């Protein structure tokens, strides 16, 4: 099932959340070149503010941030924006059990460091899946 393009010609809207600005730049460049509209947030609080102002198809969040964990952010997203899908990005990916992803309503996990093609492919998979699906290819 192809993803419908929105009025701006984008494949979807993505909010990238990470306390490493350099990673946000990489995520933005990769996904914008794949025709996604990407906004960024440097912390969980900033992400919550952006989510209150705009609808996102997918949020990509780091797990380990100073102000709130990616798990906490995923829980907020599920409770307030249940149609927004969530991908967590983590250097601890091999240590995360799929049950934890389900518990926090996370659709997928991307291990750090990641290859550009993996980021693009995993975002595309999540855009096409239902909100309830947990894709654990990244584990």
Residue, then its C-alpha position, 0 to 999 in steps of 0.5 A: x500500500x503506497x503512502x499518500x503524498x500530502x499537499x506539499x508533495x511530501x511522503x509524510x511528516x516526521x519529528x526527529x528528537x535527539x539531544x545530539x544536534x549533529x544526529x538531527x542534521x543527519x536524520x533531517x538531510x536523509x529523510x528530506x532527500x527521501x521526500x519527508x517533511x522533517x522538524x527537529x527537537x533537541x529535547x523531550x520538552x521541545x518535542x511535546x511543544x511541537x507535537x501540540x502545534x502540528x500533526x506528525x505521522x512519525x516521531x523518531x526519538x533517542x531513548x537517552x535524553x536529559x529532560x525525559x527518556x524516549x520511553x516517556x516521550x513515547x508514552x505521551x505520544x500514545x496517550x495524546x496523539x494515538x495516530x502518531x507512530x514512534x521509532x526509537x533510536x538507541x545505541x543500546x538496541x541489542x539490549x532492548x526486548x521487543x516487549x518493552x517496545x510494545x509496552x511503550x507503543x513503539x513501532x520500531x527500533x533503529x540501532x545507533x550507529x545506523x546506515x542511511x539506507x536503514x534509516x530510510x527503509x525503517x521510516x518507510x516501513x513504519x509509515x506503511x504499518x498500522x499504529x499497533x504494529x511493532x516491527x522488530x527488524x532493527x533488533 
